[in-house]
Amino acid sequence: MTMREKFERLIFQNVIHYPNYTTCERMSSGGVVTFHKVGHNSSHEFWLGMLPNDRMVCMSVGEGFEAGVLEEHIEVYPVGESPSYIGHW
């Protein structure tokens, strides 16, 4: 199974089962990436996207060091790698 197939299956499961599923677009690695909200924990939301070259991109949005300040972190994974934690439902 390719990374794109794994990504598509994961997103499909979120579309069906995750009540907070939504999408957004952000610039990443020189192009626009559609991010899918795939999970959360008590302080962060986790979003996944995929570049045209099948590299997975994870965005986390959550509380920063200052109270009430949100920080956004985007990580582009090497080909064939993916995040080990994307929150929970």
Backbone as a printed PyTorch tensor [residue, N CA C, xyz], in Angstrom:
tensor([[[  0.8540,  -1.1730,   0.0000],
         [  0.0000,   0.0000,   0.0000],
         [  0.9010,   1.2380,   0.0000]],

        [[  0.5920,   2.1820,  -0.8530],
         [  1.3870,   3.4100,  -0.9440],
         [  1.0290,   4.3720,   0.1780]],

        [[  1.8780,   5.3620,   0.3910],
         [  1.5940,   6.3890,   1.3990],
         [  0.3070,   7.1380,   1.0450]],

        [[  0.1000,   7.4020,  -0.2360],
         [ -1.1200,   8.1150,  -0.6450],
         [ -2.3520,   7.2920,  -0.3040]],

        [[ -2.3070,   5.9800,  -0.5220],
         [ -3.4360,   5.1160,  -0.1800],
         [ -3.6800,   5.1070,   1.3310]],

        [[ -2.5990,   5.0310,   2.1230],
         [ -2.7440,   5.0840,   3.5800],
         [ -3.3580,   6.4090,   4.0120]],

        [[ -2.8650,   7.4960,   3.4380],
         [ -3.3880,   8.8300,   3.7430],
         [ -4.8740,   8.9240,   3.4050]],

        [[ -5.2440,   8.4700,   2.2190],
         [ -6.6420,   8.5400,   1.7890],
         [ -7.5570,   7.7040,   2.6870]],

        [[ -7.0950,   6.5360,   3.1190],
         [ -7.8990,   5.7020,   4.0290],
         [ -8.0900,   6.3790,   5.3770]],

        [[ -7.0230,   6.9670,   5.8950],
         [ -7.1090,   7.6670,   7.1680],
         [ -8.0810,   8.8450,   7.0730]],

        [[ -7.9750,   9.6160,   6.0180],
         [ -8.8670,  10.7640,   5.8470],
         [-10.3080,  10.2930,   5.6830]],

        [[-10.5310,   9.2350,   4.9120],
         [-11.8750,   8.7060,   4.7210],
         [-12.5050,   8.3100,   6.0630]],

        [[-11.7190,   7.6550,   6.9250],
         [-12.2260,   7.2750,   8.2550],
         [-12.6150,   8.5040,   9.0700]],

        [[-11.8500,   9.5710,   8.9450],
         [-12.1680,  10.8040,   9.6630],
         [-13.4270,  11.4590,   9.1180]],

        [[-13.5870,  11.4540,   7.8160],
         [-14.7920,  12.0410,   7.2070],
         [-16.0370,  11.3500,   7.7630]],

        [[-15.9740,  10.0310,   7.8980],
         [-17.1270,   9.2500,   8.3420],
         [-17.3510,   9.3480,   9.8510]],

        [[-16.2710,   9.2430,  10.6390],
         [-16.4320,   9.0360,  12.0760],
         [-16.0720,  10.2150,  12.9850]],

        [[-15.2250,  11.1310,  12.5550],
         [-14.7410,  12.1830,  13.4480],
         [-15.7030,  13.3700,  13.4070]],

        [[-16.4060,  13.6500,  14.4900],
         [-17.4180,  14.7070,  14.4710],
         [-16.8440,  16.1060,  14.2670]],

        [[-15.5490,  16.3010,  14.5310],
         [-14.9280,  17.6180,  14.3630],
         [-14.1490,  17.7390,  13.0580]],

        [[-14.3730,  16.8010,  12.1130],
         [-13.6490,  16.8210,  10.8490],
         [-13.9580,  18.1080,  10.0890]],

        [[-12.9160,  18.7080,   9.5660],
         [-13.0370,  19.8790,   8.7040],
         [-11.7520,  19.9890,   7.8990]],

        [[-11.6790,  20.9100,   6.9870],
         [-10.4700,  21.1170,   6.1970],
         [-10.0850,  22.5930,   6.2070]],

        [[ -8.8390,  22.8610,   5.8660],
         [ -8.3600,  24.2260,   5.6620],
         [ -7.1810,  24.1450,   4.6970]],

        [[ -6.7840,  25.2740,   4.1610],
         [ -5.6480,  25.3050,   3.2480],
         [ -4.5630,  26.2210,   3.8090]],

        [[ -3.3130,  25.8070,   3.6360],
         [ -2.1530,  26.5780,   4.0730],
         [ -1.0500,  26.4230,   3.0380]],

        [[ -0.1810,  27.4130,   2.9650],
         [  1.0160,  27.3070,   2.1330],
         [  2.0350,  26.4430,   2.8660]],

        [[  2.6170,  25.4880,   2.1700],
         [  3.6510,  24.6440,   2.7530],
         [  4.5250,  24.1060,   1.6340]],

        [[  5.8110,  24.2420,   1.7920],
         [  6.7780,  23.7300,   0.8080],
         [  6.5110,  24.2650,  -0.5920]],

        [[  6.1770,  25.5350,  -0.6810],
         [  6.0090,  26.1770,  -1.9740],
         [  4.6900,  25.9390,  -2.6710]],

        [[  3.7370,  25.3270,  -2.0080],
         [  2.4370,  25.0950,  -2.6250],
         [  1.3290,  25.1040,  -1.5900]],

        [[  0.1100,  25.1280,  -2.0780],
         [ -1.0480,  25.1020,  -1.1910],
         [ -1.3650,  23.6550,  -0.8410]],

        [[ -1.5030,  23.3810,   0.4480],
         [ -1.8270,  22.0390,   0.9290],
         [ -3.1880,  22.0810,   1.5970]],

        [[ -4.0470,  21.1390,   1.2630],
         [ -5.3230,  20.9920,   1.9640],
         [ -5.0730,  20.1350,   3.1860]],

        [[ -5.3550,  20.6950,   4.3560],
         [ -5.1900,  19.9720,   5.6130],
         [ -6.5440,  19.4700,   6.0890]],

        [[ -6.5520,  18.2620,   6.6430],
         [ -7.7470,  17.6230,   7.1690],
         [ -7.5750,  17.4770,   8.6720]],

        [[ -8.5390,  17.9590,   9.4390],
         [ -8.4570,  17.8190,  10.8920],
         [ -8.7320,  16.3680,  11.2380]],

        [[ -7.7190,  15.7130,  11.8600],
         [ -7.8150,  14.2770,  12.0980],
         [ -7.8170,  13.8840,  13.5700]],

        [[ -7.5890,  14.8250,  14.4620],
         [ -7.5920,  14.4770,  15.8810],
         [ -7.2770,  15.6730,  16.7540]],

        [[ -7.3340,  15.4360,  18.0500],
         [ -7.0480,  16.4900,  19.0170],
         [ -6.6480,  15.8480,  20.3400]],

        [[ -6.1000,  16.6490,  21.2140],
         [ -5.9400,  16.2460,  22.6000],
         [ -6.3800,  17.4400,  23.4490]],

        [[ -6.0100,  17.5020,  24.6920],
         [ -6.5240,  18.5680,  25.5590],
         [ -6.0000,  19.9490,  25.1960]],

        [[ -4.8950,  20.0330,  24.4620],
         [ -4.3310,  21.3470,  24.1640],
         [ -4.0890,  21.6190,  22.6840]],

        [[ -4.1650,  20.6110,  21.8170],
         [ -3.8300,  20.7950,  20.4120],
         [ -4.8350,  20.1140,  19.4770]],

        [[ -4.8900,  20.6370,  18.2600],
         [ -5.6020,  20.0050,  17.1560],
         [ -4.5370,  19.4960,  16.1880]],

        [[ -4.8100,  18.3710,  15.5150],
         [ -3.8640,  17.7960,  14.5760],
         [ -4.5150,  17.6980,  13.1960]],

        [[ -3.7810,  18.1560,  12.2000],
         [ -4.2550,  18.2100,  10.8280],
         [ -3.2340,  17.5170,   9.9340]],

        [[ -3.6940,  16.7560,   8.9380],
         [ -2.8050,  16.0860,   7.9910],
         [ -3.0830,  16.5620,   6.5760]],

        [[ -2.0180,  16.6520,   5.8210],
         [ -2.1100,  16.9800,   4.4030],
         [ -1.0780,  16.1620,   3.6560]],

        [[ -1.1270,  16.2230,   2.3270],
         [ -0.1480,  15.4980,   1.5240],
         [  0.2660,  16.3660,   0.3480]],

        [[  1.5740,  16.4210,   0.1210],
         [  2.1220,  17.1560,  -1.0130],
         [  1.9710,  16.3270,  -2.2820]],

        [[  2.0530,  16.9480,  -3.4520],
         [  1.9370,  16.1920,  -4.7050],
         [  2.9690,  15.0770,  -4.8500]],

        [[  4.1280,  15.2010,  -4.1610],
         [  5.1590,  14.1530,  -4.2470],
         [  4.9670,  13.0820,  -3.1740]],

        [[  3.7630,  12.9900,  -2.6040],
         [  3.3780,  11.9730,  -1.6160],
         [  4.1140,  12.0760,  -0.2830]],

        [[  4.5740,  13.2650,   0.0500],
         [  5.1400,  13.4970,   1.3810],
         [  4.0240,  13.9850,   2.2850]],

        [[  3.8990,  13.3620,   3.4450],
         [  2.8610,  13.7390,   4.3890],
         [  3.2820,  14.9930,   5.1540]],

        [[  2.2980,  15.8270,   5.4560],
         [  2.5190,  17.0700,   6.1770],
         [  1.5810,  17.0780,   7.3780]],

        [[  2.1110,  17.3700,   8.5590],
         [  1.2910,  17.4300,   9.7680],
         [  1.3300,  18.8500,  10.3180]],

        [[  0.1760,  19.3670,  10.6370],
         [  0.0720,  20.6850,  11.2620],
         [ -0.5550,  20.4980,  12.6300]],

        [[  0.0720,  21.0740,  13.6490],
         [ -0.5200,  21.0790,  14.9820],
         [ -0.7940,  22.5260,  15.3650]],

        [[ -1.9570,  22.7300,  15.9410],
         [ -2.3690,  24.0590,  16.3840],
         [ -2.7470,  23.9340,  17.8430]],

        [[ -2.1150,  24.7580,  18.6810],
         [ -2.4200,  24.6410,  20.0970],
         [ -1.8820,  25.7870,  20.9140]],

        [[ -2.0160,  25.6230,  22.2100],
         [ -1.6340,  26.6610,  23.1460],
         [ -0.1280,  26.8670,  23.1320]],

        [[  0.2650,  28.1410,  23.0910],
         [  1.6780,  28.4740,  23.1590],
         [  2.0990,  28.6850,  24.6020]],

        [[  3.2480,  29.2970,  24.7730],
         [  3.7600,  29.5360,  26.1200],
         [  2.9630,  30.6090,  26.8490]],

        [[  2.3860,  31.5420,  26.1020],
         [  1.5690,  32.5890,  26.7180],
         [  0.1070,  32.1500,  26.7060]],

        [[ -0.5700,  32.3820,  27.7880],
         [ -1.9840,  32.0000,  27.8930],
         [ -2.7950,  32.6880,  26.8030]],

        [[ -3.6460,  31.9260,  26.1500],
         [ -4.5350,  32.4790,  25.1360],
         [ -3.8950,  32.6760,  23.7740]],

        [[ -2.6170,  32.3240,  23.6110],
         [ -1.9350,  32.4850,  22.3300],
         [ -1.8430,  31.1280,  21.6460]],

        [[ -2.3470,  31.0460,  20.4150],
         [ -2.2810,  29.8020,  19.6490],
         [ -1.0340,  29.8000,  18.7740]],

        [[ -0.3810,  28.6580,  18.7040],
         [  0.7690,  28.4880,  17.8350],
         [  0.4630,  27.4100,  16.8080]],

        [[  0.9720,  27.6090,  15.6120],
         [  0.7750,  26.6680,  14.5200],
         [  2.1410,  26.1300,  14.1090]],

        [[  2.2870,  24.8180,  14.0890],
         [  3.5430,  24.1850,  13.7000],
         [  3.2630,  23.2300,  12.5410]],

        [[  4.0270,  23.3780,  11.4580],
         [  3.8700,  22.5060,  10.2920],
         [  5.1630,  21.7230,  10.0920]],

        [[  5.0300,  20.3920,   9.9680],
         [  6.1920,  19.5430,   9.7260],
         [  5.9620,  18.7210,   8.4630]],

        [[  6.9270,  18.7810,   7.5550],
         [  6.8890,  17.9940,   6.3250],
         [  7.7620,  16.7640,   6.5540]],

        [[  7.1860,  15.5740,   6.3710],
         [  7.8920,  14.3240,   6.6240],
         [  8.6110,  13.8430,   5.3730]],

        [[  9.7370,  13.1320,   5.5590],
         [ 10.4180,  12.5320,   4.4100],
         [  9.5040,  11.5140,   3.7160]],

        [[  9.7880,  11.2290,   2.4700],
         [  9.0030,  10.2560,   1.7050],
         [  8.9320,   8.9450,   2.4760]],

        [[  7.7290,   8.4160,   2.6270],
         [  7.5210,   7.1430,   3.3000],
         [  7.3360,   7.2340,   4.7950]],

        [[  7.5000,   8.4180,   5.3880],
         [  7.3310,   8.5740,   6.8340],
         [  6.0550,   9.3490,   7.1390]],

        [[  5.5270,   9.1370,   8.3490],
         [  4.3120,   9.8090,   8.7730],
         [  4.3990,  10.0790,  10.2760]],

        [[  3.5470,  10.9440,  10.7980],
         [  3.5910,  11.2170,  12.2330],
         [  3.1710,   9.9900,  13.0430]],

        [[  3.7450,   9.8490,  14.2170],
         [  3.4010,   8.7020,  15.0700],
         [  2.2130,   8.9930,  15.9680]],

        [[  1.8530,  10.2660,  16.0970],
         [  0.7250,  10.6400,  16.9770],
         [ -0.0770,  11.7480,  16.3130]],

        [[ -1.3770,  11.5450,  16.2080],
         [ -2.2460,  12.5780,  15.6260],
         [ -3.4570,  12.8310,  16.5140]],

        [[ -3.2600,  12.6990,  17.8220],
         [ -4.3620,  12.9480,  18.7350],
         [ -5.3210,  11.7720,  18.7760]],

        [[ -6.5370,  12.0600,  19.1690],
         [ -7.5690,  11.0350,  19.2700],
         [ -8.9110,  11.6800,  18.9560]],

        [[ -9.9450,  10.8750,  18.9440],
         [-11.2840,  11.4120,  18.7050],
         [-11.9000,  11.6160,  20.0470]]])
